[in-house]
Amino acid sequence: MVQQTSFDFEAQRRVLTVGDLNAAIRGLLESAFPDVWVAGEISGTKLAASGHYYFTLKDDSAQVRCVCFRNAARLLRFKPQDGVAVLARGRIDVYEPRGEYQLLVETLEPQGLGALQLAFEQLKKRLAQEGLFDAGRKRPLPRFPARIGIVSSPSGAAIRDMIQILERRLPGLHIRLYPALVQGAGSVEEVAAGIDWFSQSGWPQVVIVGRGGGSVEDLWTFNEEAVARAIARCPVPVISAVGHETDVTISDFVADLRAPTPSAAAEMAVRTRQQWLETLEAAVSSSEKAVRYVLAGKSRRVHELGVDRAGASLHRAIGRRVQRIDELDHRMRSAWGAALARAVRMHSARDERLRHLDLRLRLAAFRRRIDLASSAAGEFIRTRLLIQRSEVDSLSAQLGHLSPLAILERGYAIVQREEGGILKDAATVPPRTKIEIRLSKGRLKASVTKSIPAGSSELPS
């Protein structure tokens, strides 16, 4: 009896392997904690070669191991850092080889310090250590740029302000816009691609990168590492013009020059025509003063020596040099005036071409063609309907002539079995067969009393 009880116990006992046990525990924990938020302080952060982050969340009384896989880590606004208090969101998992449970982190939010600010400070520190902010690598803007590239949104107010200021300050200036998203998904890639496009083309002498004002989140595209490195590798000077004067981004530190606003960037990029002329006049005036000062000193020296003839000769030489200066001044003014006139003519010609290419005129011509085609199509359809209606009437008349109902109108009848089937031969219809006779108006039910086959000499009674 005892042996039988022991046998039953052994038969009912379930033996699990360690792996089965850990798998069962993992299933229970995953179903019980599919989405949890855990508050704690990060410690023991390690970045593996695979791109996974391993760290521990702890408080005063406990700790839990955490892992953030590479795909989730790439979406974090800041990287895990020891000593930072955070809120971690994820799900509970069991690492079966060690029999330890861990938190699979999908989101991290700092406590007491904004995620954006922390990410900003981390990237700023790293790029500064690489030397991207050094003053020694900043390049001065060209004094007289003729080709300016702009990376910005084509629909924003910032680009309109910049183009308006550039054209007002120096008509005929060559401007190329690389249209790019400046916020939201895909904006980082488009802004970096725009800067790289200008870098590879070699066309611009100055590149302006920017947008209008907005929140910290709206301006975050210009705090991304990809945009900062694109600015750093640009071979020509770059002006960062992001937001308002109080807004500061990573792009401002990397760029060769920071403008407080996009409008200010346009003003800093080029001088006005009047400033060019004033610079030229100042150079000419300074040259004249220098030459006259030297000549005056020489003249006094000659007079002191009492050599009148030499003085006269020197005066003639001075006069020729002054005349040469006047001639050069006139030629320079004429050249600048001609260049500005050509620029104005080019601008007027382009404006005239744009007016000839006005889409409204072309759309009006297309609309007239569509109206004519619509009228022709309507007339064609009406004509076809009349022809088809005439054909239908003709066919209806023919069908009426051929209709068996018209034959019934002349006194004929259609005889058929009661269950269906038209009768044509009396020999096939035995007596007492139920038949139905269809007249022009109405039907008759009858029964055959006698069948007289065709060719019989018997007359109907």
C-alpha positions in Angstrom: 0.0 0.0 0.0 2.9 2.4 0.8 4.6 1.5 -2.4 1.5 2.3 -4.4 1.2 5.8 -2.8 4.9 6.5 -3.5 4.3 5.5 -7.2 1.4 7.9 -7.5 3.4 10.7 -6.1 6.2 10.1 -8.5 3.8 10.0 -11.4 2.2 13.3 -10.5 5.4 15.2 -9.8 6.4 17.7 -12.5 10.2 18.2 -12.9 11.3 21.5 -14.6 14.7 22.4 -16.0 16.3 25.6 -14.9 15.7 27.0 -18.3 12.0 26.0 -18.2 11.7 27.7 -14.8 13.3 30.9 -15.9 11.2 31.0 -19.1 8.0 30.5 -17.0 9.1 33.3 -14.6 9.8 35.6 -17.6 6.4 35.0 -19.0 4.7 35.8 -15.7 6.8 39.0 -15.2 6.2 40.2 -18.8 2.5 39.8 -18.5 2.4 41.4 -15.1 4.7 44.4 -15.9 4.3 45.1 -19.7 4.7 48.9 -19.3 6.1 50.5 -16.1 7.7 53.8 -15.0 10.6 53.5 -12.5 12.3 56.5 -10.8 15.9 56.2 -9.7 19.5 57.4 -10.1 21.7 56.0 -12.9 25.0 54.3 -11.9 27.5 51.9 -13.5 26.7 53.0 -17.1 28.4 50.9 -19.8 28.2 51.3 -23.6 28.8 48.0 -25.3 30.3 47.6 -28.8 26.9 46.5 -30.0 25.4 49.9 -29.1 23.5 48.7 -26.1 23.6 50.6 -22.8 23.8 48.7 -19.5 23.3 50.5 -16.2 21.7 50.3 -12.8 18.8 52.3 -11.4 19.0 52.7 -7.6 17.5 54.6 -4.7 18.2 54.6 -1.0 17.0 51.0 -0.4 17.2 49.0 -3.6 18.5 48.8 -7.2 17.5 47.1 -10.5 19.6 46.3 -13.5 18.6 48.0 -16.8 19.4 47.5 -20.4 18.6 49.9 -23.3 19.0 48.3 -26.7 20.6 50.1 -29.6 17.4 50.8 -31.5 15.8 52.4 -28.4 19.1 54.2 -27.4 19.2 56.0 -30.8 15.8 57.6 -30.0 16.8 59.0 -26.6 17.2 62.7 -26.3 20.1 62.3 -24.0 22.5 59.4 -23.2 22.5 57.6 -19.9 25.0 59.2 -17.5 26.0 58.3 -13.9 24.5 60.4 -11.2 21.5 61.6 -13.2 18.1 61.1 -11.6 15.7 59.8 -14.2 12.3 58.3 -14.9 12.7 55.1 -16.9 9.9 53.6 -18.9 10.0 50.0 -20.1 9.0 46.4 -19.3 10.3 43.7 -17.0 12.3 40.9 -18.6 14.3 37.9 -17.3 17.9 37.4 -18.5 17.7 33.6 -18.4 21.4 32.7 -18.5 21.9 34.4 -15.1 18.4 34.0 -13.8 18.2 37.8 -13.2 15.3 40.0 -13.9 16.0 43.4 -15.6 14.2 46.5 -16.9 14.2 46.8 -20.7 14.3 50.6 -21.0 12.6 52.3 -23.9 12.4 55.9 -22.7 14.4 58.1 -20.3 13.4 61.4 -18.8 15.7 63.4 -16.5 14.3 64.5 -13.2 15.0 68.2 -12.3 16.8 68.9 -15.7 15.1 69.0 -19.1 16.0 66.2 -21.5 16.7 68.8 -24.2 19.0 70.9 -22.0 20.9 67.8 -20.9 21.3 66.6 -24.5 22.4 70.1 -25.5 25.1 70.3 -22.8 26.4 66.8 -23.6 26.8 67.5 -27.3 28.2 71.0 -26.6 30.9 69.5 -24.3 31.8 66.7 -26.8 32.1 69.0 -29.8 34.1 71.6 -27.8 36.6 68.9 -26.8 37.0 68.1 -30.5 37.8 71.7 -31.2 34.8 72.6 -33.4 34.2 75.8 -31.4 37.8 77.0 -31.4 38.1 80.7 -32.5 41.2 79.8 -34.6 39.0 77.9 -37.1 36.6 80.7 -37.6 36.9 82.3 -41.0 36.2 85.9 -41.9 33.4 86.7 -44.3 34.5 87.8 -47.8 34.3 91.6 -48.2 32.5 91.5 -51.5 30.5 88.2 -51.9 28.7 87.9 -55.1 27.1 84.4 -54.5 25.3 83.5 -51.4 23.7 80.1 -50.6 20.8 79.8 -48.1 19.6 76.6 -46.4 16.1 77.3 -44.9 12.4 76.6 -45.4 11.1 78.1 -48.7 7.7 78.9 -47.1 8.9 80.7 -43.9 9.0 84.4 -43.2 12.7 84.2 -42.6 13.7 83.4 -46.2 11.5 86.2 -47.5 13.1 88.7 -45.1 16.6 87.6 -46.1 16.0 87.8 -49.8 14.3 91.2 -49.5 17.2 92.6 -47.5 19.9 91.1 -49.8 18.2 92.5 -53.0 17.7 95.9 -51.4 21.3 96.1 -50.2 22.9 94.9 -53.4 20.7 94.4 -56.5 21.9 91.7 -58.9 23.3 89.6 -56.1 23.3 85.8 -56.9 21.2 83.9 -54.4 20.5 80.1 -54.3 18.1 78.5 -51.8 18.3 74.9 -50.8 14.7 74.2 -49.6 14.7 72.1 -46.4 12.5 71.3 -43.5 13.6 73.2 -40.4 11.7 71.3 -37.8 10.1 67.9 -37.3 10.9 64.5 -38.7 13.5 64.5 -41.5 14.6 68.1 -40.9 18.0 67.2 -39.6 18.8 65.1 -42.7 17.5 67.8 -45.1 19.4 70.7 -43.4 22.7 68.7 -43.3 22.1 67.6 -47.0 21.6 71.3 -48.0 24.9 72.3 -46.3 26.8 69.4 -47.9 25.3 70.2 -51.3 26.7 73.8 -51.2 30.0 72.4 -49.8 30.3 70.0 -52.8 29.2 72.4 -55.5 31.8 75.0 -54.7 29.4 77.7 -55.9 28.7 79.9 -52.9 31.1 82.3 -51.2 29.0 82.5 -48.1 26.3 80.0 -46.7 23.5 81.2 -44.4 21.8 78.5 -42.3 18.7 79.4 -40.3 15.1 79.8 -39.6 12.7 82.1 -37.7 11.9 81.9 -34.0 10.1 79.2 -32.1 10.2 77.0 -29.1 13.2 75.0 -28.0 11.7 71.9 -29.6 11.1 73.8 -32.9 14.7 74.9 -33.0 16.1 71.5 -32.0 17.1 70.6 -35.5 20.0 73.1 -35.2 21.2 71.4 -32.0 21.7 68.0 -33.7 25.2 66.6 -34.2 24.7 65.9 -37.9 23.9 69.6 -38.7 26.9 70.8 -36.5 29.3 68.5 -38.4 27.9 69.5 -41.8 28.6 73.2 -40.8 32.1 72.3 -39.6 33.1 70.6 -42.9 31.8 73.4 -45.1 34.7 74.9 -47.0 33.3 78.4 -47.1 32.2 80.7 -44.2 28.8 79.8 -42.6 26.5 82.2 -40.9 24.1 80.7 -38.3 20.9 82.6 -38.1 18.5 80.6 -35.9 15.5 82.1 -34.0 15.8 85.3 -32.1 18.7 87.0 -30.4 18.0 85.2 -27.1 18.0 81.7 -28.8 21.3 79.9 -28.7 22.0 76.6 -30.6 24.9 74.3 -31.3 25.0 75.6 -34.8 25.8 79.1 -33.4 29.0 77.7 -31.8 30.2 75.8 -34.8 29.4 78.4 -37.5 32.0 81.0 -38.5 29.6 83.8 -37.5 26.4 83.9 -35.4 23.6 86.3 -36.4 21.0 87.2 -33.9 18.2 86.9 -36.5 17.9 85.8 -40.2 17.4 89.4 -41.2 20.6 90.4 -39.4 22.5 87.6 -41.2 21.5 89.1 -44.5 22.8 92.5 -43.4 26.0 91.0 -42.1 26.6 89.0 -45.3 26.8 91.9 -47.8 27.5 95.6 -47.7 25.1 98.0 -49.4 26.0 99.6 -52.6 26.5 102.9 -50.8 28.9 101.3 -48.4 30.9 99.9 -51.3 31.1 103.4 -52.9 32.0 105.0 -49.5 34.7 102.4 -49.0 36.0 103.1 -52.5 35.9 106.9 -52.0 37.7 106.5 -48.6 40.4 104.4 -50.2 40.8 107.0 -53.0 40.9 109.9 -50.5 43.4 108.1 -48.3 45.6 107.4 -51.3 45.4 111.0 -52.4 46.2 112.3 -49.0 49.2 109.9 -48.7 50.5 110.9 -52.1 50.0 114.6 -51.4 51.7 114.3 -48.0 54.7 112.6 -49.5 54.8 115.1 -52.4 54.4 118.0 -50.0 57.4 116.8 -48.0 59.5 116.4 -51.1 58.5 119.8 -52.4 59.5 121.4 -49.2 62.8 119.6 -49.4 63.4 120.8 -52.9 62.6 124.4 -52.0 64.9 124.2 -49.1 67.7 123.2 -51.5 66.8 126.1 -53.7 66.6 124.1 -56.9 63.8 125.9 -58.7 64.2 123.9 -61.9 64.1 120.6 -60.1 61.1 121.9 -58.2 59.3 122.8 -61.4 60.1 119.3 -62.8 58.9 117.8 -59.6 55.7 119.8 -59.7 55.1 118.5 -63.2 55.7 115.0 -62.1 53.3 115.5 -59.2 50.7 116.9 -61.5 51.0 113.9 -63.8 50.6 111.6 -60.9 47.6 113.5 -59.5 46.2 113.4 -63.0 46.8 109.7 -63.1 45.0 109.3 -59.8 42.1 111.4 -61.1 41.9 109.2 -64.2 42.0 106.0 -62.1 39.3 107.4 -59.8 37.1 108.2 -62.9 37.7 104.7 -64.4 37.0 103.0 -61.1 33.7 105.0 -60.7 32.8 104.3 -64.3 33.5 100.6 -63.9 31.5 100.4 -60.7 28.7 102.3 -62.3 28.7 100.0 -65.4 28.7 96.9 -63.2 25.8 98.2 -61.2 23.9 99.2 -64.4 24.5 95.6 -65.8 23.2 94.2 -62.5 20.1 96.4 -62.7 19.5 95.4 -66.4 19.9 91.7 -65.6 17.4 92.0 -62.7 15.0 93.8 -65.0 15.4 91.2 -67.7 14.8 88.4 -65.3 11.8 90.2 -63.9 10.4 90.6 -67.4 11.0 86.9 -68.2 9.2 86.0 -65.0 6.2 88.1 -66.1 6.2 86.3 -69.5 6.2 83.0 -67.7 3.2 84.0 -65.5 1.3 80.8 -64.7 -2.0 82.7 -64.6 -1.8 83.5 -68.3 -1.0 79.9 -69.2 -3.7 78.6 -66.9 -6.2 81.0 -68.6 -5.2 79.6 -72.0 -5.6 76.0 -70.8 -9.0 76.9 -69.3 -10.2 78.3 -72.7 -9.0 75.1 -74.5 -10.8 73.0 -71.9 -14.0 75.0 -72.4 -13.8 74.6 -76.2 -13.1 70.9 -75.8 -16.0 70.6 -73.4 -18.4 72.3 -75.8 -17.3 70.1 -78.7 -17.7 67.0 -76.6 -21.2 68.0 -75.5 -22.2 68.7 -79.1 -20.8 65.3 -80.2 -22.6 63.5 -77.4 -26.0 65.2 -78.3 -25.5 64.3 -82.0 -24.7 60.7 -81.1 -27.7 60.5 -78.8 -30.0 61.7 -81.6 -28.6 59.2 -84.1 -28.9 56.3 -81.5 -32.5 57.4 -80.6 -33.4 57.3 -84.3 -31.9 53.8 -84.7 -33.8 52.6 -81.5 -37.1 53.9 -82.9 -36.5 52.2 -86.2 -35.6 48.9 -84.5 -38.7 49.2 -82.2 -40.9 49.6 -85.3 -39.4 46.5 -86.9 -39.7 44.6 -83.7 -43.4 45.6 -83.5 -44.0 44.2 -87.0 -42.3 41.0 -86.1 -44.0 40.5 -82.7 -46.2 37.4 -82.3 -48.7 39.6 -80.4 -49.4 41.5 -83.7 -50.4 38.1 -85.3 -52.7 37.4 -82.3 -54.5 40.7 -83.1 -55.6 39.2 -86.4 -57.5 36.3 -84.7 -54.8 33.7 -84.4 -54.0 31.9 -81.1 -51.1 30.2 -79.5 -51.8 26.7 -78.0 -49.5 25.2 -75.4 -49.6 22.6 -72.8 -50.6 23.6 -69.4 -47.2 22.8 -68.0 -45.5 24.7 -70.9 -44.4 24.0 -74.4 -46.1 25.2 -77.7 -48.2 22.6 -79.5 -47.5 22.2 -83.3 -48.6 18.6 -84.1 -52.0 17.2 -83.1 -50.6 13.7 -83.1 -48.5 14.5 -80.1 -51.5 15.5 -78.0 -53.6 12.7 -76.6 -57.1 13.2 -75.4 -57.7 14.7 -71.9 -54.5 16.7 -72.2 -54.8 20.0 -70.3 -54.0 22.9 -72.7 -53.8 26.6 -72.5 -54.9 28.9 -75.4 -53.4 32.4 -75.6 -55.5 34.9 -77.4 -54.8 38.5 -78.2 -56.7 39.4 -75.0 -56.6 36.8 -72.3 -56.1 33.1 -72.0 -58.3 30.0 -72.2 -57.9 26.8 -70.2 -59.2 23.6 -72.0 -59.0 19.9 -72.2 -58.5 17.9 -75.5 -61.5 15.6 -76.2 -60.1 14.3 -79.5 -56.9 14.4 -81.5 -57.1 14.5 -85.3 -53.7 14.1 -86.9 -52.6 16.0 -89.9 -53.7 14.5 -93.3 -56.7 12.8 -91.7 -60.0 13.0 -93.8 -62.1 13.2 -90.7 -63.7 16.6 -90.3 -64.1 18.2 -86.9 -67.4 17.8 -85.3 
